[in-house]
Amino acid sequence: MESLLINLRSKIRLFGLSIFLVLMVLSCKDKSLEDPTPVASKSIQEYDVSLSIKWADMTLKLLRTTAAQTPPVAARALGYVGLTMYESAVYGMPDNQSLQGQITWLTTLPKPDLSKKYNWALSVNVAQHQILSDLFSTTTEANKKTLDSLKNTLETALISGDDTTVVNRSKSFGVSIAKAIWEYSKTDGGHEGFKNNFPADYKVPVGIGYWEPTENGRKIPMLPSWGKNRTFAAANGALPVPQLPKSPSYRENSDFFKEYKDVYQKNKILTQEEKEISVWWADDPSETFTPPGHSYSLAKIAVLTSKAKLDNAIEAFAKTGMAVADAFILCWRAKYTHMNIRPYTYIRQTVDPTWVPFWPAPPFPGFPSGHSTQSAAAAMALESVFGTNFEFTDTSWEGRPKDAKRNVEFKPRKLKSFWAAAEESALSRFYGGIHTNMDNSVGLAEGKKIGTNIVQLKFKK
């Protein structure tokens, strides 16, 4: 009997052990059937910075070769291109956060599933292609083919090592960001502004010291309602319109008269260096990628000069784009509040009826200077990424044919800082004979406020 009990206990132990082993095997089998733990997505800075450079170059090409890209319109495009680049990459930037809820009226944006792997560079690539295709839908067929070719070439290089699921997921997220920002852009007041740069139904106001048509003969000034557009930073939208420092007057002993007389006298004694500065920063929209494009070009130069990582490059382009976009809105708001007369008109009426400025007068009011405002805003944006004492050489127009009419070569400018670039840009308009010193000094001061408000958005966590 005792022997029988021992045998029974032994069999029970063996049975229990067998059950345990079976459960272990099933457990292991169940785990093997689960989805493998996803490989962590690479940080955006692990990808080559050339991705942002190539898209910046494409953007500048489109600005230069697409019809009707006036400076305010170009600046607006740069704001959305920069924001799209940032939002399509931000979840691959560990130290940064989305600007959703910080940008005016931008309350919702698509979010990625961070439990899954993404190729953030692919997201940026398709997002840039999508937003540029939408913003520049009227560009040439040749440009559209170049745009498609760039996306496809970069995509081929970027998909290496990622399976189809990751590739499709990354591209889908990038496109969704671009489409969301495109829809958001339609509500800002400037949508398709290029279709009506000079609205025929605008009634030009008349008054003492008011703008009048200048040498180019346009009777209607450029984009008179642009100042009503929505800004990217709410704080910029709330900025008051700066006051005209000196009361309009035609009296020779007035401070207003002296402002314009200074322009006239300087234009008669320009040195070759001063002529080179004027022409370098002229940024004629019919031949270049416009003044805000020049600022975006400086962002590109800063990225290359500093050998920045891709995350810093993306932040620089986003800040610069939104800074110049807001700068043109606020500058235009002030221009059409004061309707300030241009030196071309005032000097011909009060000093010399035959006078022609060194550079042609733009077809819109003078105060404040658009160059000064947007250059200062861009300087603040770039300083926040690269520092205040960042020396660089502006090569934006290197290799451009000589300006034969003015006998001036396009020589790269060596600059000690971004603020020095802003000051030189402003001064170029005084040398050109198209802005007074008060236009420039107020433009620089206002642009500094505008750029600071962009920088104070919480890009970092």
Buried (B, 14 or more C-beta within 10 A) or exposed (E): EEEEEEEEEEEEEEEEEEEEEEEEEEEEEEEEEEEEEEEEBBBBBEBBBBBBBBBBBBBBBBBBBBEBBBBBBBBBBBBBBBBBBBBBBBBBBEEBBBBBEBBBEBEEBBEBEEEBBBBBBBBBBBBBBBBBBBBBEEBEEEBBEBBEEBBEEBBEEBBEEBEEEBBEBBBBBBBBBBBBBBEBBEEBBBEEBBEEBBEEEBEEEEEEBBBBBBBEEBEBBBBBBBBEBBBBBBBBBEBEBBEBBBEBBBEEEBEBBEBBBBBBEBBEEBEEEBBBBBBBBBBEBEEBBBBBBBBBBBBBBBBBBBEBBBBBBBBBBBBBBBBBBBBBBBBBBBBBBBBBBBBBBBBBEBBEEEBBBBBBBBBBBBBBBBBBBBBBBBBBBBBBBBEEEBEBEBBBBEEEEEBEEBEBEBEBBEBEBBBBBBBBBBBBBBBBBBBBBBBBBBBBBBBBBBBBBBBEBEBEE
